[in-house]
C-alpha cells in the first residue's frame, strides 16, 4: 500500500484519503472475513480427518483378532530371571532351572610397569582366534609399544574383544592388562598367539584350554537352562527359543516358575482405545457442526455412516445362539452426556462394559474375534475400516469437502490480491487529487493575502 504523506496546506490530505480508503476497503473486509472462515473450515476438516485416521488405526488389531492373543508373563523368582511375552506366547506354567549363566572370557595378565612405559619390543602381530571358528583378527603391535599402545590397537580393531588396564595395587608394577570378550558363550572363547614370539610380548600369548591358568579370571561359557525337564544351551543370557513367544532374561543360577496367561487388561485396552477413538470422531463432528461447519451435512453423514456399522449383525450367525452384534460383547451405544437440565441422556456414543466383554471372551473367544473381523469381511471392525477408507479416499466426503473449501479460499485470495492492487491505485489517485487541491488552495490563500495588503 502506498504511504500517505501529509502536506502543509488548507486541507488534511492524509486524513481525507484515509477516511475515503476506509470506505473503499469495506468490500475487501467482507471477503477477508469469508477467507478466515474458509481457513477455520479447513482446520476443522483436518481435525476430522486426523480423528478418523486414529479410529482406523485402533480398528486394525481388532479386525485381525491378534489382540486377543495378548499374553502376560510372571516369574516367581525375579532375581533369577524376568521375561516378556508376545501375542504368540503359549499359555501355561513352566518350571525353569538355570544351572549355568552365560559369561564371556576374561584374561588378566601379570602386573607390569606404568601404562605408558615402553616395553622395548620388536614389531610383531597379535592374533586372536575364536572357538566358534569365526574369522581370526590380527593386531599390529608396533616397535617399542607401551601397554596403552596395545590397548588402543586392540580396541581399534573392533573384533569383539575389549582391552583395558586396571590398577594392580602393586606400587612397583601398578598396571595389569586385561582382555575381555564383549560377547558371552563358549563360541567366543579366544586364543592369542604372537607371530614372531617376541619375548617382550610373550606374556600376551594365551590358550583357554590350558587348565588352571591363573590368568583366566572368567571362562567363556553358555547358559544352561532346563525348561520342564528339557535342557538347552544358549550363548547369551537372553533366551528366546525355550518357550514359544517368550523371552527370558537370565540373571543368576536358580529356579523360577514362569506363568504365561491371557492379558485381559491389554486386550480390554484395545477395545477401550477403539471406543474412545469412535467417540472422539463423534464429538469432533458435533463441535465443528456448531462452529465453522455449521449446518454442513457432511458431518452428519460421517456420524451416520459409522453408527450404522454398530447395529448391523455379521452374516450367517443366529444372534439368539451366537455372537452377531457388538452389543453382545459389551460394546453398546449407551453412552451418555449431560442434558440442558443436568440429567444424563443417551447421546449415541459408545460405552464399553469390560465385565460383559470378559464373559463373552471366556465363553467363546472365536466368536468374539469373528464379530470384529472375519474372512467374509463383514465384522464390525472390517466394515468400519472400509467406511473410513471411503471417507478419506481422494473422492471421499472429507477430501471432496476440503478440495471445495480450498478452491473457494484460493478464489477469494485472488480476488483480494486484485482488489488490493486497485486500492493502491485509488489511494494514489486520491492523494494526488487532494494534494493538487491543497496546493491550489494555498495559492489562493497567498493571492488573497497579497490583495488584502495591497488594497489597504
Secondary structure in CASP SS format (residue, H / E / C, confidence):
PFRMAT SS
TARGET T0000
AUTHOR 0000-0000-0000
METHOD secondary structure of the structure
MODEL  1
X C 1.00
X C 1.00
X C 1.00
X C 1.00
X C 1.00
X C 1.00
X C 1.00
X C 1.00
X C 1.00
X C 1.00
X C 1.00
X C 1.00
X H 1.00
X H 1.00
X H 1.00
X H 1.00
X H 1.00
X H 1.00
X H 1.00
X H 1.00
X H 1.00
X H 1.00
X H 1.00
X H 1.00
X C 1.00
X H 1.00
X H 1.00
X H 1.00
X H 1.00
X H 1.00
X H 1.00
X H 1.00
X H 1.00
X H 1.00
X H 1.00
X H 1.00
X H 1.00
X H 1.00
X H 1.00
X H 1.00
X H 1.00
X H 1.00
X H 1.00
X H 1.00
X H 1.00
X H 1.00
X H 1.00
X H 1.00
X H 1.00
X H 1.00
X H 1.00
X H 1.00
X H 1.00
X H 1.00
X H 1.00
X H 1.00
X H 1.00
X H 1.00
X H 1.00
X H 1.00
X H 1.00
X H 1.00
X H 1.00
X H 1.00
X C 1.00
X H 1.00
X H 1.00
X H 1.00
X H 1.00
X C 1.00
X E 1.00
X E 1.00
X E 1.00
X E 1.00
X E 1.00
X C 1.00
X C 1.00
X C 1.00
X C 1.00
X C 1.00
X E 1.00
X E 1.00
X E 1.00
X E 1.00
X E 1.00
X C 1.00
X C 1.00
X C 1.00
X C 1.00
X C 1.00
X C 1.00
X E 1.00
X E 1.00
X E 1.00
X E 1.00
X E 1.00
X E 1.00
X E 1.00
X E 1.00
X E 1.00
X C 1.00
X C 1.00
X E 1.00
X C 1.00
X C 1.00
X E 1.00
X E 1.00
X E 1.00
X E 1.00
X E 1.00
X E 1.00
X E 1.00
X C 1.00
X C 1.00
X C 1.00
X C 1.00
X C 1.00
X C 1.00
X C 1.00
X C 1.00
X C 1.00
X C 1.00
X C 1.00
X E 1.00
X E 1.00
X E 1.00
X E 1.00
X E 1.00
X E 1.00
X E 1.00
X C 1.00
X C 1.00
X C 1.00
X C 1.00
X C 1.00
X C 1.00
X E 1.00
X E 1.00
X E 1.00
X E 1.00
X E 1.00
X C 1.00
X C 1.00
X C 1.00
X C 1.00
X C 1.00
X H 1.00
X H 1.00
X H 1.00
X H 1.00
X H 1.00
X H 1.00
X H 1.00
X H 1.00
X H 1.00
X H 1.00
X H 1.00
X C 1.00
X C 1.00
X C 1.00
X E 1.00
X E 1.00
X E 1.00
X E 1.00
X E 1.00
X E 1.00
X E 1.00
X C 1.00
X C 1.00
X C 1.00
X C 1.00
X C 1.00
X C 1.00
X C 1.00
X E 1.00
X E 1.00
X E 1.00
X E 1.00
X E 1.00
X E 1.00
X E 1.00
X C 1.00
X C 1.00
X C 1.00
X C 1.00
X H 1.00
X H 1.00
X H 1.00
X C 1.00
X E 1.00
X E 1.00
X E 1.00
X E 1.00
X E 1.00
X C 1.00
X C 1.00
X C 1.00
X C 1.00
X C 1.00
X C 1.00
X C 1.00
X H 1.00
X H 1.00
X H 1.00
X C 1.00
X E 1.00
X C 1.00
X C 1.00
X C 1.00
X C 1.00
X C 1.00
X C 1.00
X C 1.00
X C 1.00
X C 1.00
X E 1.00
X E 1.00
X E 1.00
X C 1.00
X C 1.00
X E 1.00
X C 1.00
X E 1.00
X E 1.00
X E 1.00
X E 1.00
X E 1.00
X C 1.00
X C 1.00
X E 1.00
X E 1.00
X E 1.00
X E 1.00
X E 1.00
X C 1.00
X C 1.00
X C 1.00
X E 1.00
X E 1.00
X C 1.00
X C 1.00
X C 1.00
X C 1.00
X C 1.00
X C 1.00
X E 1.00
X E 1.00
X E 1.00
X E 1.00
X E 1.00
X C 1.00
X C 1.00
X C 1.00
X E 1.00
X E 1.00
X E 1.00
X E 1.00
X E 1.00
X E 1.00
X E 1.00
X E 1.00
X E 1.00
X C 1.00
X H 1.00
X H 1.00
X H 1.00
X H 1.00
X H 1.00
X H 1.00
X H 1.00
X H 1.00
X H 1.00
X H 1.00
X H 1.00
X H 1.00
X H 1.00
X H 1.00
X H 1.00
X H 1.00
X H 1.00
X H 1.00
X H 1.00
X H 1.00
X H 1.00
X H 1.00
X H 1.00
X H 1.00
X H 1.00
X H 1.00
X C 1.00
X C 1.00
X C 1.00
X C 1.00
X C 1.00
X C 1.00
X C 1.00
X H 1.00
X H 1.00
X H 1.00
X H 1.00
X H 1.00
X H 1.00
X H 1.00
X H 1.00
X H 1.00
X H 1.00
X H 1.00
X H 1.00
X H 1.00
X H 1.00
X C 1.00
X C 1.00
X C 1.00
X C 1.00
X C 1.00
X C 1.00
X C 1.00
X C 1.00
X C 1.00
X C 1.00
X C 1.00
X C 1.00
X C 1.00
X C 1.00
X C 1.00
X H 1.00
X H 1.00
X H 1.00
X H 1.00
X C 1.00
X E 1.00
X E 1.00
X C 1.00
X C 1.00
X C 1.00
X E 1.00
X E 1.00
X E 1.00
X C 1.00
X C 1.00
X C 1.00
X C 1.00
X C 1.00
X E 1.00
X E 1.00
X E 1.00
X C 1.00
X C 1.00
X C 1.00
X C 1.00
X E 1.00
X E 1.00
X C 1.00
X H 1.00
X H 1.00
X H 1.00
X H 1.00
X H 1.00
X H 1.00
X H 1.00
X H 1.00
X H 1.00
X H 1.00
X C 1.00
X H 1.00
X H 1.00
X H 1.00
X H 1.00
X H 1.00
X H 1.00
X H 1.00
X H 1.00
X C 1.00
X C 1.00
X C 1.00
X C 1.00
X C 1.00
X C 1.00
X C 1.00
X H 1.00
X H 1.00
X H 1.00
X H 1.00
X H 1.00
X H 1.00
X H 1.00
X H 1.00
X H 1.00
X H 1.00
X H 1.00
X H 1.00
X H 1.00
X C 1.00
X C 1.00
X C 1.00
X C 1.00
X H 1.00
X H 1.00
X H 1.00
X H 1.00
X H 1.00
X H 1.00
X H 1.00
X H 1.00
X H 1.00
X H 1.00
X H 1.00
X H 1.00
X H 1.00
X H 1.00
X H 1.00
X H 1.00
X H 1.00
X H 1.00
X H 1.00
X H 1.00
X H 1.00
X H 1.00
X H 1.00
X H 1.00
X H 1.00
X H 1.00
X H 1.00
X H 1.00
X H 1.00
X H 1.00
X H 1.00
X H 1.00
X H 1.00
X H 1.00
X H 1.00
X H 1.00
X H 1.00
X H 1.00
X H 1.00
X H 1.00
X H 1.00
X H 1.00
X H 1.00
X H 1.00
X H 1.00
X H 1.00
X H 1.00
X H 1.00
X H 1.00
X H 1.00
X H 1.00
X H 1.00
X H 1.00
X H 1.00
X H 1.00
X H 1.00
X H 1.00
X H 1.00
X C 1.00
X C 1.00
END
